[in-house]
Amino acid sequence: MELMMLEFIRPTVASTVFIFSVTYLLFRAIYNIYFHPLRGIPGPKSWSATRIPFIWALLRGTIVHDIQKLHRKYGLVLRIAPNELTFADPSAWNDILQAHPGQPQFLKDPTWWAKQRIHTDGLISAIDPDTHARMRKALTPGFTTRALRSQEPVIQRYVNLLVERLSNMVDSASAGTEPAGGAAELEVDIAPWFNFTTFDVFGDLAFGESFNCLENSNYHPWVEILFQTPKMATMVAGARFYPWLESLLFSLIPPSLKKMQRDHWGQVVERVRRRMNYEVEREDIMSPILRENTKNEMTVDDINGSFMALVIAGSETTATVLTGMMNYLVWNPQYLKKVTDEVRGLGGDETEITLDSLRELKWLNAVLTEALRLCMPVPWVLPRRVPNGGGVVAGVTLPGQTLVSIQAYTMHRDPNNWYKAEEFLPERWLPGAYKPESKFYRDKKEASQPFSVGPRVCLGMHMAWAELRLITAKLLRAFDFEAVAGKRLEWESLKTFLLVEKQPVFVKMRHA
């Protein structure tokens, strides 16, 4: 009799739980669509009702493309989740990211920035403004234009090594053969070589030791692990929207993946420890911290946490812009010729090509600025939280704790902001473009903020510009580049997992 009762109760309890869950989710969706404080903001009902469409786009890597389509349909202000809006209005840069006197800042969303279990907070992940300001004060001296002057020989050395390695490859490709037209030619995927260079530069300037990617013509094992970090962080963030799912996810992580995470953190700690225990003959990023950290602005944990993120932020992002730039240049040979003629017109030998000599080159700067617009390595500025007292973004009054983000990818391709918005047109950044008779006169240049704005503006902006200019100039002086028929990469097809997930960019190259 008792067994019969148990058999009857089991399905009844299960059915009750199922019905209750479905009913709750249904009522929650109805509330989110029709009664939520954000109900008046345009957006698809499916995204407004639940986080699931957002998370699905996030995990597929199509988030910026999906949101771009939605912005085109619904306008510059878009509801992409029950409690989140995204903006493609240029005024959102200042409204969300700038500090405004007498008003609390829009803080980073912990869903994305709360530290993972074995890590410590660093400059990029610090949510508290005072903590961030303390760390930034200690780190800033290593990233100034003055510091860059003492760091230039290190950057020059690795860029020269890049040219040497590629030159050797061109020579090897034609060894023992008579090249057509008398010029040795090589087809190569140029994307990894930009990564090799930027990671080696940052490794040397941050830790006093290179990753030796250029020396070995291959990725350091740790760098290969670093490439997985953005995708893993995306998965963690997606799970954090449902705490029970986050707990389940961490319980299911295989031991091999946990070991990889520990090894990754251990690499940072060990490299920081080694750098702190010896002197370098020239200034690097760590030097001011060790010399001037008299008030303990940064603890060892702060340094570890900061440099873990800076390795990617100071390397992968610059390499992405260079890759995108080269992809656009070889398929737009008229601009490739202009910038090549300009850098070769400097004359002299390679020792005379300095950062100062490149700073004012109009076509070089225009090409790189256009690449930053179309190939921004962080195409989606992650959410901030509206302060408890509420706030106004792009003219929209919002309740406290609303999540707000900026869609740079959408803004950079919006025809309302740019003449022929999706085309690579570097002349839009030349001095003549600012004259009323120019077809680019109405371009909203303020829409493009590749280094962000406000208290968290990119700390490594000067270093990034130095690498962008020097790598581009020395490659174009040393080699002739050409597109490879049938192997065009459509940049707009690339997926985004916090950063752009690059694909091969094949080019033909020969000695200049």
Disulfide bonds with the S-S distance in Angstrom:
none
